[in-house]
């Protein structure tokens, strides 16, 4: 489930020390901001911008279910294989491992960061925005058992303590402990909003950060303060707990804190911020998390050694990595990311067979360079790349541009060789056609008054007083332009067969300004055409 277990320690039982920083594979998805839950058979379950997803450990899609709205929460998997997850359309869902829906429960509020937690008796706890904001307890059969309302929004996943008490944070500046019957056990007030989830140590101590800049350690019995440590940020991520009890948390800086509340070490993240990506800790103590760059220069995944040094880091997103990583039984590290306004990726980092991706298919025009992009995954970096473009030409760059001199359909082949001499190749289709003609009006320009053909800057619509020269540029590769027609208010005013393509508009307009339409149509020597239209006022 979210952060691995009911106590949200984020501590994996699996070792990653022998895994390279190599991308084993990646698969394109919607935006993937939530965390990944891993089934007993290694299947990866996670939500995205528009789907609930199941992906095999080799990166192939097992199934996808179209959701009503975003799924930002991390799924939770019961012992019988049932997968629970909520969406921002206010429903908690129970899925069978084959992707069919067992039931859906309307919880009465948005389930955003309220990743479900499953108690030993099977009760599912999630958090919603329910007008009064609340913790919801749902039976394994999909019926609401009870709700507990807090004073403000709950942007955290419930965590279950050793005695079954459920811990949540609220934007009313409080940390709540709620009994399994839905009654309040205790409430602790912090100095600011409490976002993100808590984590619980092996002795029951509750760790939770507040936007007042402190990490709090609370007594699980009565909520009294054991200690608080200044971390100087409003962390939204879950504190992770290592095998030796060290707590890892941060935003622009990752802090490692001893169980007694003293600082072990801190690591500045170079203008990167940990937003919602809760760190995952491997059995050998390596800490993994995603970041968002403060200046939108790409989201990264970090791997940090137990002593606070960076083991490796890679940019894997256009803007952010809010997904919380998960570690598979073979040591593979999985994490989601954004990619562009509509898509994202699920990444797998680890040792795997060499394979390559030439992307495509590609479409381009004759005698205009076409950009190719290739990637390699698995194997042993560094890689060498070789492209055969299918027209007798080759290139040895990863992302070359190539100019096809004839039209037709081609097969481009990418061959990748890794540092051990292993090879992988893949093909993609390329379609080359003739470029369509293009045309632009270069005079009159926007926001200019032309007074008897002389330009004067103007903030409003283009305005013409007296005669003016209308000029255009047009082109087509490789056959060129046959002629250009100029139309005034739907009537052809001129035909020009060679450059410069221009027409002198000297016919007077009315004594009062009038809105006119000028349309320019360029025809190439194959009979194709391109059109552009402008609207302007003319006087005289």
Secondary structure by P-SEA (a helix, b strand, c coil): cccccccccccccccccccccccccccccccccbbbbbcccbbbbbccccccccccccccccccccccccccbbbbbccccccccccccbbbbbbccccccccccccccccccccccccccbbbbbbccccccbbbbbcccccccccccccccccbbbbbccccbbbbbccccbbbbbcccccccccccccccccccccccccbbbbbbccccbbbbbccccccccccccccccccccbbbcccccccccccbbbbbcccccccccccccccccccbbbbbcccbbbbbbbbbccccccbbbbbccccccccccccccccccbbbbbcccbbbbbbbbcccccbbbbbbccccbbbbccccccccccbbbbbbbbbccccccbbbbbbccccccccccbbbbbbccbbbbbbbbbbbccccbbbbbbbbbbbbcccbbbbbccccccccccccbbbbbcccbbbccbbbbbbccccccccccbbbbbcccccccccccccccccccccccccbbbbbbbbbbbcccccbbbbbbbbcccc
